[in-house]
Amino acid sequence: MKKFIETAKVKKWNLKFIDEKNKYLSIFQSIPNPVIILDDQNVISNVNDTATELFKVIDFNVKVDNLNEKKKFSWIEDELKYFCSGNYSEISFIKEYKSYNDNLFFKVKLKKIRVNDNFIGTIVILDDITNSKKVSEELENSEKSLREITESMKDLICKIDINGKIQYVGPSVKPILGYNLKDLIGKYIFSNIHPEDLDKTMSSFNRGFIDKSSTGQELRFRKQNGHYLWVKFIYNSLYDENGNVSGAIIVAKDITKIKELEEELKKFKLEVESAKLAKSEFLANVSNEIKNPLNSIIDMTDVMLFNTSLNEEQNEYMSIIKKSSESLVKIVDNMLGFSKIESGKVMLEEFEFNIKDIIYETLDALAIRAHEKNLELMIYIHSDVDENLIGDYFKLKQIIINIVGNAIKFTEKGEVAVYVEKVTDKLDRISLKISVIDTGIGMTEENINKLNKYFNGVGNCKLKKYAGNGLGLILSKQLIELMDGDIWFESKYKKGTSFYFTLDFKLQQYKQEIIKYNYLKDLNVLLVDDNKTNRTIVYNMLNDLEMGVRFVANAEEGLSVVREYAKLNKHFDVIIIDELMPGMNGFTLASKLKKEMNITNPIIMMLSSMELNKSKSKCKQMGLFNYLVKPIKQSELCDVIKNALNIEDRNESVNNHCDYKFFDNVKNNINKNYKNKVNVLISSERNMNNNKFISNLVEKRKCNIFYGSTKKEIFNILENNKINMFITNVENNEMDVVELIKQIRNKEHEENIKAHLPIIVINKDSGEDIKERFLEVGANECICNLEDITGVYSKAEQMIKSNKINYGEQAILDLDQVIDITGGEEKLFKELIEVFFQAYPEQVRDIREAIEKSDSSELQVKSNNLKQALRSLGAKSVFALVDELEKMAKNNDLNNAKKTFERVQLEIIRLKSVLNKIQKMGKN
């Protein structure tokens, strides 16, 4: 029994042992790392499943298929010997295994197995660290490369934390700043920045940290010796694992030499500008000193030529003196203009003007020079060009004078033609292209290249009379570029030259109605002219007006065409003949037409390139209707035809049912009391010589003249009269003109008058500093020569128009516009008046409410509504005021809206009074 019990116990212990063994074997097999059990002889006794899989891939020179073969783990044999012989319980090391494909790295852990302190074996645990080893090596290589880069950089590099404390600094800190590395590590970078640069640098840092962006800054940084050097900081933000800014990397480049160069350049620029200014002032002073005696010479030669008896030789000498003096004046003017542009003293101004009037006016002055050389001067403005523009037409005239004058100078025979055409028009602007084409000497390739490169004179040694100083072209080019335009040219030697330039202008908002001569439609016109360009231009002028035009190139053809028409019982209403044609001239043709053909019905008029008294007399003797001098204006030609045919002058829009008597009655009774004269105030005594000259000028322009010799008189006149222009002479010693102008401008400012009074100062002292003093206090122009007063006066007139200053009392209605809108019908006009009377009270009330609420958008809409009603009545004066209100609303500036609205109400009262009278009027 006892034996049986012991046997049972043994079985029980065996079962428990087996159970424990299986448990540990299960744990052993589930270990994720390869585990190898070695006996005390380092022979493999067991491996787990992970090790078995590893040995299938890497045999470590050991086959583990059969563990009974008693193989040693020879791969770490040396390490095992060391481990087993020492007093170590466990050790770890990294071991490389080299295969034919790749090198692998394992972390090996050895642990002794002891039973009752007896060593019975070793546990080997392997951990594949190949990937982390490679990453580590890459990091080491990267760090090494980065270290090499930073150590080789000439620029300073450093790392700071978010508070600006320096954590790392490159070795270049020593040669650049003189600091050792230990001097800066742990210090705040901002402590070395110049106090004047500190705020903006810290703001830049903070902005970079907040925006998480890269930024840069130029600043001064203190060196070890206490001096500052200029550096350019470029800093990039650093981020932690959560994406938050943890600091920045700073690269600082020494830019001290660049800054020193910049300072030198600034000084040099100032010196150059000072030299330019000195040169310009010198040129201006010298130019004026030269112009004064030259103008006197020209005046005296005119007296000698026209008011004294000279023989032929004396007349020739005086003509040479005059031409030479005029040439010198032109050169001086160009020099003066050039120096003004160079010194930046030329400013663009804006005036309302009519492009046709300006171009014709300018070319009329040049026509004399063309006629003296027997040249044809022609102008054609395309019919689609908007006439009423806003811009600096004085600069435009100067450009045309220089370029067309140049063309005339370089042309000995043939023609100079000017074309104006529209390039583009967008919203409130128009771009014009102006072409000046001559048949002159042209330019050689060499001179073309010179002009392209320098834009200078084109004369050469063989053609000395054509040599130019080039100032006119240079000045024109600079003026065009100042006006944001472009200029270019084409030229063929001995064929001619063409200059082209483009300029942009604003369109006038309130466009003047353009008269189209509808009454000339379908007239038959014969044009006889040997000049092809002139034939084309006159043909286009007439064809634009829908006339039937036939043109021929000589008198013989003209005679033949008239005979052919006579055979067919046809005739021409108008025959236009050029006087100077080869072969049969114009007068001979006109004589044949009147005598041989017995032609009396058509109107015969003569064209000529020059105005000759004898030719005019001959026209009268022959009974020819008129004598026109080129360049011909379309309006002038049409007016001559109209007068010749006794056609009533009515706008195109007026139909055959126009109530002429009614509108004539309106004109005579309504607008007769409203004057259109400009009121001009002239300071100093009435009988002074200079004032006599000025008075004659303004009287010719139908102006009302007021005189004031003291400040009290002048301010009294200004307060009690609507003065449109003030001309003051510095010769009047009783007044300080500078102080007077200041007081006038201060008064305008106090009364919030936007349309400033144009003030012209006449001063015999031509110095630029003196002129600048008058301009600075508020004068619009300062002239030293009375010869300049005409141009300045015209400029002042434009200022009056552009500033909307009243010409005395303006006519309330533009009846021409009314006739155009209504077709000349009395009934329709009165219906429009009735509609206005019904609508305007509510429209005015809406405007008042918008102003009281300071509602800009509402004011803009309501003002526009009233404008449309006023436009249909031709009520220009009220329209202009309401237009001001609309602009204020558009610009969201209602400061003066209330005051302008009060003026609108007063004007509407005047308008209502006039319209009430019109409603009571009849045709008779």
Steps between C-alpha positions, in 0.01 A plus 500: 500500500777738592677424178181562310461840663859599418450389141188714479689799636773455242247488220334810636829689513586379152171629367552833675851521361379427151230762540751764618739402226234547235407835650857626486550355153190688387638823644839423348350448154288816520793734562514734193879520496715208383609305817767228498578272800862381527632236739813545708710410193331768290322235295153589379247309704178682408368792295159665491283529190621852418862379505404202284353740238810718521732204445308417184598836360838539666669177596779659707699196373267283714224263393228468761284241329643232729606615846647158578799582281649701789612805304665793660381856439832592341384847374557642851754245615754760616242702683368181674847401615549846645159492664524152647849551640414821677299576802205640298135409542407673170651723231384678182683594184443576130616243248517529122408211276636524147304328226547506127199734462536745785651560839270446798534628851369327813491600859604184690409442866666213691361375836643212709277211620588381849356217715611489861773750399625259238537633144300276269457717186437834332194678362571696180244766397539667159353837389527606131606866506614525138250776406561713809874456448471637147292794623758567766778496245306732274444736787868492584590570136240775480628660818851474370403664167303772676794564732735525201260742326455726800872499573580595139237778478630855490160626616406481866253225594336447835202333667277674754207387711162670498620759752801600288759315710794374290529118509755452222734726304724416206880536510486802260394709798865553588623657171176695448416630846815421700313292761598152623222239488466491878451880504163472322352160598217558747493877436201686353553596136302825539758638744747550213259677262529877455236684710362679191440166326373307801125573479463417133719188540295368791178573310636311202599205722160491665322522167704207372423297813128579482468439126741202514680650204846593385591866516798731464630824641791736443646622831813600687663238728761579767843343463727390786691829471181704549468617141194419290487337159206473261365148458203352323316252725304223330323281753293186459272369773561159666217277626460237771323164463163669556552752221560794733779752436794410722762743370674608183810452288664831411741563214665842520687648203743788539367781274706784645680568171172498309354755743807718468465488120131589531587803711761605245245459221246712690756774546600475134134513394443810711808660349380413148151634571650816646718537192195441277301756691784751480533431127125535446488825693801627310339404167172659602667824603725512194209407271287784630794740476545397134128502415437855613742666253405250226132591533596864479700428181201318348267787591737755349547299179120481466487877531776538242343251259141621513515863608803638315612528140784257434670418175517138385844433653407654838173305504696177443742579783219583744318178405816301574536673838136422585520133397827451687357663812185289483715190459702596806183562702376153408831344607492693827139393563593137440801530730279651767237228459764229505657635819159522668421136420846392610458675835151354549329839496260419216158397632207375297180699527145425393281732293190449292578557132389419146760291318407640157528861617838440663654318203370745241608796714850351534535419131375843397807647671726253316328547164690825438833316516365232264367758255835681495651177362206434261412187697155344534401480868200270549300371794235230527325409825303178468126540549486248787734705720324647805566873485438609860781375721673569831878519527807721474446645155790745545741206502319357196546827312868509593549146370321575170694824450832319546424194285309678219752787510777244461319343204465838328868575567618178337265519199594706196213402270184300526288484812463453873184317606358457849248226580308453824322169562347312789689194624275393785236646726404348834245640743611860556832494310615508138836414347599703192768431241644807328708450185725765342611392152730703275659462157833646614858379481442195718778337695787268417536171688777658704279790607206267567722301735618820668146624548388165631788508746522863599190668352722789390546724192526335157708749301819401323791679345355493146171654612606764748182701464308204634720453805304509825591520863248223576357681802152522347475124448653421839257739667204352309603147591529590868166683502329204332649259753401737782143471368530116496511494121730338247690633196665325205597579141567362153724653238634438150791696370391762240139381540389651829442435868193408702470563873224334701403556861214393724345687791213424737240757601188500716164551334289791616203370696260763372574475130434793275269402218700463178348677204464270203423687182196298397386774265802433276407135450483379136661812354708421188856628535788497253852523648791589271841471668832361377610402852387144577515543878291816491247335267465213746464727803241735342315200357480342846381829654215527251422130486463493881211742447344270237565732206546354154865572420683457169871585493756535223876563495529795255311783333465322162326203666280738697388676184432167332287374792289819504439465122394136545252599774361779277429250221303288748309809624673470837689765692718546807370708788853593610834494317816527712819577307863511613666822384855374446494204258749414226381570148163673514479676840191548711409847378524395135270203568254723686503746209428224247219364715338842527551616141533203264248277683281792609478345848331728748310270732780322683694673773866516400754543779877508490748318726858614551807405701571868570299810565563754223318832484517504122339157483219615727447805279496283192234277657279805554562626146408161350193462719632191676326447827787455741872452545606243764853459631630156597487330743123492451268449794193288442279746687642793301442322168144407597420852620626646171283257300201573723537877458555465127183296455300714747413194712354556846740383771309238697626209703473153347249392759252778403234367264302685240227580752723704732313789661768758414298807595419365843862415586628828352249680720625304804861589421422869458286538811645257752876503459554857386562622854766243583850611417788269411784740561796416722566749779873575527654692792833674425708641784697831484428822317286514188750714307813287554655392169487130581136527602415664168636192326307267731181705473512492121540124514207433731276756327555321171370187672181685599572505870380734771806669658527615862799695638632507856812679619482412871416190703185668628380577147582148381314322782208739462475406130534129577222512760252695288560346156530154350866525401622215279869588465755716684809642326747678729814692413797492740604847378229645723707589807196583713425133554682190623379262230605188692300607803205597280484155340526334842203703625290412194575127540435511877164664439410227248599237755296660778192520277561144371515613137625210290516685166804719566539833325764474221783740589765612249808688623704718265855547626796637305740306727539170311676302774353155570524552877287814472248319281486206741425737788186628326389150398550367854261754652227418247560677168407291195755654263792741523632655177781742434415588137176662394532297179410193709174652626291370206581136566467542876168678460367212288619260768319702767181491292522121497552503876181701535308243296649197673440653845141577404541868590211700353563729204297776657149356486463196279201437277268268691397294196700357211233541233709330233496189715124538554442522125716194449307298764150610396557507126409868517140433602338761727234256621750234607717758680203630697399141585851440639467819710169376639652160586788676675262721705315189618813298587756743636345579844517134602848460348629803692338373821667159453840666461446711815407191702802305373730788605337526843546123552857515357399216269755515216358214294147645514630848414684363197183335364271798567749752356528295184119494465484880518791529255309305235201732532724807475688360198175476300444875563857604413530650850878503510560725801279293735625177340860591588411557867302175530789323330726633781260348755511165323881502500506583872271201563710275279814598695312469831598859584192694612675784687386764251185327380266724698654820364491369141139392545408856604651624173300235312179628657579860401580398141178298476306811607666692212434210263134476605454872436639464147295187424180673618566779251563248222170323567313827453678574172374408154651492158421863443 
